Amino acid sequence: MENKEFHRIFGEFSEFKRKSSILAEVAYLSDNWDEQGVAVATCNNQFGVFEDGGVYGNFCRQRICPQCQRRLSLKTYALLLKVVKVTNGRWLMMTLTVRNVKAHKLDKTISRLFLKFSQMWREELKARFDGCFRALEVTYNAERDDYHPHFHCLINVADDYFTSNKYLKHSALVDIWRGYWGGDNDGGADLRVIDDTEKGVAEVAKYAVKPFDFNDEETAVKMLDELFTTLRARRLTQTYGTVKTALNAVKNEYKELEKKNPQDAEKWYFWNGENYFSRG
């Protein structure tokens, strides 16, 4: 593996390992997440690097772990980029939003978002769009102490979409989404062409598993309790149509590539509490 590429991976691992260590300390402050805190604290304490650049580590796979979230984001990006390359047609970015909600309404709001999107896809969008990758993002507004759940979607359309009767104007999408969500001003929508495919895919992959951030311990504990409880066991991403078909095929290819023997790793690195180091 080239030196520059290794240092990119190495530096990123160190950065997100530090974030995971901080978050583990926050989890210990909560009454509910000691077990998850231990898992995050020990996540990827050692990893091996293969000659082709692949990495093997003891990842905890906790949804709250910044390091695992970043790793999943990179994997999602790689998979979606492959999907884009093997799928015909053009690509759009669609964003669907609703008003911010207080913590006690977040769980029901997210459930309703999933329900209304599924209905809208089945009744309105399926006939216009060939495929879709949908990712849920939830952000927190510290000043208002509320949450903003919303969707980012990668949309696949036919080459003749813009000249056909399938074409959907931005204003029409807004009206449709508000109709399903309910309320004239309680839903927003954005639909635009992706000119730079790699950049567009990176945006959607980033939102699918955005790392958990916080500004102070009190806020962090509150966010941890609320978000981890609300998002636990939920599917944060969903695929439809051509994207679903292509992604399933690509995943099968990657499963074969991921079958590596740890003993074949070229070099091993270990966490000392501040940085990764090599023993030889």
Stockholm file with secondary structure:
# STOCKHOLM 1.0

chainA/1-280         MENKEFHRIFGEFSEFKRKSSILAEVAYLSDNWDEQGVAVATCNNQFGVFEDGGVYGNFCRQRICPQCQRRLSLKTYALLLKVVKVTNGRWLMMTLTVRNVKAHKLDKTISRLFLKFSQMWREELKARFDGCFRALEVTYNAERDDYHPHFHCLINVADDYFTSNKYLKHSALVDIWRGYWGGDNDGGADLRVIDDTEKGVAEVAKYAVKPFDFNDEETAVKMLDELFTTLRARRLTQTYGTVKTALNAVKNEYKELEKKNPQDAEKWYFWNGENYFSRG
#=GR chainA/1-280 SS CCHHHHHHHHHHHHHHHHHHHHHHHHHHHSSSCHHHHHHHHTTTSEEEECTTSCEEECCCCCTTCHHHHHHHHHHHHHHHHHHHHHSCSEEEEEEEEECCBCHHHHHHHHHHHHHHHHHHIIIIITTTCSEEEEEEEEEEETTTTEEEEEEEEEEEECTTGGGSTTCCCHHHHHHHHHHHHCSTTSEEEEEEECSSHHHHHHHHHHHHTCCCCCSSHHHHHHHHHHHHHHHTTCCCEEEEHHHHHHHHHHHHHHHHHTCCCGGGCSEEEEECSSSEEECC
#=GC SS_cons         CCHHHHHHHHHHHHHHHHHHHHHHHHHHHSSSCHHHHHHHHTTTSEEEECTTSCEEECCCCCTTCHHHHHHHHHHHHHHHHHHHHHSCSEEEEEEEEECCBCHHHHHHHHHHHHHHHHHHIIIIITTTCSEEEEEEEEEEETTTTEEEEEEEEEEEECTTGGGSTTCCCHHHHHHHHHHHHCSTTSEEEEEEECSSHHHHHHHHHHHHTCCCCCSSHHHHHHHHHHHHHHHTTCCCEEEEHHHHHHHHHHHHHHHHHTCCCGGGCSEEEEECSSSEEECC
//
